[in-house]
C-alpha cells in the first residue's frame, strides 16, 4: 500500500517559504537539502521543515497544495504558527 501523502512547507536559508507535497516528507526535504529537490530550493540550502499536514491521497494533497500556494506569506506564517 502507498504511503499517505502530506503537504509540507520548508523555510529556505534566505527565509523564503516553499510549499510542496510528498508521500515521504523526510526523504523529500533531504533531496531539497542535497540540491535535488527543485530549482527554487537548489541555491537556498539548507532548508528546514516548518509545516506538515496529512492529506491522505495524492489528489487531496495536490488540491490542498493549490490552495496553500495561493495564500499570502503572512497567511502561510499564520498556518505554520497554528500547527
PyMOL commands that set and color helices and strands:
alter all, ss='L'
color gray80, all
select helices_A, chain A and resi 25-33+39-42+58-69+73-81
alter helices_A, ss='H'
color red, helices_A
select strands_A, chain A and resi 5-11+17-22+48-56
alter strands_A, ss='S'
color yellow, strands_A
deselect
rebuild
show_as cartoon
